[in-house]
């Protein structure tokens, strides 16, 4: 089992790395999902994610995630061949958490240097926790 800390990691780069590891058969847990970042200006991200409230009927779908851990997990799902059996099995092996659960505190926690925020050329980014607060489902 591999435990990644998503603090100050770019969501897309983290998701692609995790998807590759899942297809190799590894079990992965990601902590601190609310501290992962999405690149781009806040207005661009809000135009993309802010429509989640207005899409579809409230009880009939399509259902889109608004919590930071669910947004990250869905981005990983979209990088897997989730319509095939091996993609569905790989998707079952990933878990995302807000904060750090008690059972994972004593584990060896890794981070990705390739996906770090310091490698960005611009300073336009938004943390997943802030985005979730803006679209209305996260209060921490």
Secondary structure, DSSP 8 states (H G I E B T S, - for coil): -EEEE-TTBBHHHHHHHHHHHHHTT--EEEE-GGG-EEES-HHHHHHHHGGGGGSSBTTTB-----SHHHHHHHHHHTTS-TTSHHHHHHHTTEEE-SS--GGGTTS-EE--STTBGGG-SS--EEEHHHHHHHHTS---
